[in-house]
Amino acid sequence: MNSSPLHDADQVVHTAWQHYAAACGDQRHLASLEEVSAHVSTNRVFRVVFSDHSSLVAKVSSYGSYFLFAEDHDRLARCTSLLRHTRWAGFLADVLSIDKRPYTWYDGRCWCAFYGEVQRAESLPRILPPADVVGLAHEIARFHHACGEIAPALPAVSNSVKGDAIHLFDQLTNPFAPRNFGLPPEDIGVLARFTHDLLLHLESVHYDEWKKIPILVDWNLGNFSVTRDEGNVRLFSRWDYDWFRIESRLLDFYFLSRVSSSTGDRTSFTSAHDPL
C-alpha cells in the first residue's frame, strides 16, 4: 500500500469485501463505490453498490487502535441484537457479521467494517425550535433508558474516560512531551494541570461508581434522522458510530448541546468549552 494508510481506501474496501465474501459464501460482486465521507475525521466512508443493485456502507480507518475498533463493533452488534425486540429495533445500522461476530478486516495498518444501510427519514433543522429541543430530549432519555436496561448484558470494555485521562496525563508529564506533542513547555504545563484537575474531580465525585451505558456520543444533524408523531419528534435511525463508548450518559450531552443550541449545529466546529 501507499505510505498513507488511507491513500488506497477504495482498494481496501475491495480487498475487505473479497475476504468477507470468501468467508461466508456471499456471491455478490462489487460494482461501484461512491465516497460519502463527511471529511471531518480521519475515516473514509463509501457506499458500496453490488452487481445485483443491493448496497452497503464501508468504513476504512487507521486512527487509534484496531483492537478498540473491533471491540466497539462487537459491543455495537450486541446492542443491536439486545434492542431488536424493543421500540429501538432497526434504529441502529447493522454491522455485517460472520458466525454471529462482527466482521472487521485488518492488515496491520488500517481496518474496515461494513454496515447495512438504514432508512433515513427527516433531518432536523440546523436551529431547532424549542418544541423540538424538548422532543429530542425526551427521545434521547428514552434511548438512554433502553441502553441502561441492556448494559448489564454487555462485556466490560478496555477503554474509559478515566483511563484515557490517566494515559494523557502520563504523556504530558513525560520530559519529552513538548517534542512529542509539538507544543511549547508552557502549553504542556497548562494541559497537564487541567488533566490532573479532571482526574482529581473524577475521584471526588466517585466517577467509577456512576452507571455506565452504551452511548453514541457524536450526535450531529448529519448522522441521525427523525419522524414526527402528531408533531412530536421521534428518533428514527442512526448510522454513524465513530465515538461509540460505554460510559456515563452525560457524554452524549456535549454534542446534543450543539444540536440544540441557538447558533445551530455546524459541519465545521471546534471542541470549545462553551457547549461543555
N, C-alpha and C positions, 0 to 999 in steps of 0.2 A: 504493500500500500504506500501512498504518498507520505511524506514526513508529517503532514497534518492528518490526525486520526480520522477527521470527518470530511476530508477533502473528497474522498470517493464514497460518500454516504450512499449514493444510489447503488453502487456496486455492492456495498454491504447488505442492502435490502435484498438484492438479487441472491446473494450467497446465503443469507439467513433463510430466505424462503426455500431455496433448494434443500437445505438441511432439514427444515421443518417438513416439507413435502415428502422427502425420502423417509423420514422417521415415522410419519403417520399415514403414509399412503395417499396423500392428497394429490389428485390428478390435475389440479388447475395449473395453468401456465400463466406466468406474469406477462401481461400485455403492455402496460404502461405505468409510469409513475408521474404523479403530479405533486410537486413540493408545496406543502401548505404550512411551512414553518412560520411562526409568528415573529421570528427574528428578534426575540427579546431574551433568549437564553442560548446556551451552547448546544442545544439539541437541534437535530434536523428531523422534520416530520414530513411524511409522504402519504398521499392517498394512493393505494395500490389497486389497480384495476386488472382483473384477470380475463382470460380468453372467453369465459362464459358470462362476462359483464358483471360478475359479483365484485365486491371491493372490500378492502380492509384499510386500516391505518397502521403505518410502521413508524416507530421512533428509533432514531440512532443517536447514541450519546457517548461521550468519552469523559464527561465531567464527574468528579467524585470517585466513587468506588463501584465497580461492577457487583461486588458481593452485597452491598447495601441495596443496589438496584434490584438484584434478584430476590433479596429478602422482602423488599417492599412489594414486589409483584406477587410473591407468594401470599402475603397478608391481604393484598388487594383482592386476589382471587377468592380467598376465604371470606372476605367481607361480602363480595358479590353473591357468593353461594349462600351465606347465612341470611342475607337480606332478600333472597329470592322469593320467599313466601310472605313478604310484608308489603306494605304500601310502596316500598322503595325498589321493588322488583323492576329491573330494566332501567333504573336511574343511572347506574354506573356502566361504563363501557366494559365489555368482557375482554379479558386478556386471553389470547389464544393459548391453549394448553395441550400437553401430550401426557396421556395416562394420568389425567386429573391434576397435573402440576403445570404451572405457567411455563411457557416456552420462552427462554431468553438465549440469544446467540452471542457468543463472546470469542474474540480472537486474541485476547491479551492486551489489546489497545482500545477497542471500542466495543459496544454491545448494542443489541437490537431486540425489540419486542414488537409483537403485532397485537392489534386491538380490533374488535368488532366495531363497525360504525354504528353510532347511536342516532336515533331520530332527533332532529332538532326542531324545537318549537319557536316561540317568540323570544327575542333578545330584549332585555330591559333597556330603557333609555339611558343615555350617558349620565343624566342627572335625574334622580328618582324623585317623584312627588312623595310627600310624607306618607300617604297611604301605602305606597309600595315599600317604603322603608319598614313600616310596621309589618306588612305582609311577609317580606323577606325575613325579618327577624323571627316571626312565628314559624316559618318553614325551616329555617336553619335550626331552631330549637327542636323541632320535631325530628329532623335528621340526626342531630346530636343525641337525642334521646334513644333513637333506634340504634345508633352506633354504640351508645353506652350499654344497651341490652346485650349486644353481641361481643363486646370487648373481652369478657372473661373466657370466651372460647378461642381467642387468638393467642398464639405463642408469643413469648416475650421477644423483643427486638434488640438489636445490637447498638442502636444509637439513641440518644436522648438530648434534650436541650441542655441539661446539666452536664452531660458527658461532652457535648460539643464545646460548652463554655470552658470546661476544665482543660480540654485539649488546646483551645485557643489561648488560654492563659499561660499554659506551658510554653507554647510557641512564642508568645510575646515577651516572656521573661528569659528566653534564650539569649545569650550575649550576641548572637548573630542575627537577632530579629530585624534590626534596621536593614541589613543586607537582604535577608530572606523576603521581607515584605516590600522592599523598595521604598521605605519611608524614613524620614529623619528620626533620630532618637527621641525628640520631644513628642512627636506624634505617637510613637510606640508607647511612650510613658502614659499618655492620655488613654490610649486603648487598653493598656494593661490595668490601669487604675479602675476604669469603668467595668471591665470584665471581672476584676476582683470584687468590686461592689455588687455586681449582679450575683456572683456566687455566694457572697455573704447574705444577700437578700433571699436567695433560694433556700439557704439554710434557715433563716429566721422565720420564713413562712411555711417551713416543712414541706417544700415542694414535692419531695419524694412520696409523700402520703396523698397527694392530690390524685383524683381519679383520672386515669389516662384512657382515652378512647381513640379509635381510628378517625383521623381528620384529614381533610384535603388541602387546607391552608390557602392555596393560591386561587382564591375566588376573585376572578375578574370577569368583566362582561363578555369576554371572548371565549370562555370555556364552560359556560352553562347556559341552559335555556329554561324558559318558564311557560306555563299556560295560565289561563285565568278562569277561575270558577266564580261566577257571579261577581266578576270584577276583582276578586282576590287573587293575589299571586300564588302560584303553586310551582315548586321546583319540578322540572320535567326530565332533564338529562344533564349529565356532567361527563366530559370526555378527556380531561387533562389531569395527569397525576404527578406532575413534576415534583411537588413538595409534600407528598403523602407522608404522614407521620402517625405514630401512636403517642399522643401527648395530651396535655390539658386542652379542652375546647377553646380556651382563651386565645390560642394561637391562630384560630380561624378569624378572630375579630380584627386583626390588623388589615387584612385585605378587604374584609366586609366593610370596614370603616371607609376605605377608599371608594368602594362601590356606592355607598350610601351618603357620601359627603356632598356638601353644597357645591363644590367645584367639579364634582363628577369624576368618574373613572377615566383613566388615561391609558393609552397604549405605550407611552414612554413616561417613566417616572423614576424618581429617586426614593430610596427607602428612608424617608425623612422621619424625624421624631414626632412631628405633629400628629399624624394619624395614630401612632403608637400611644 
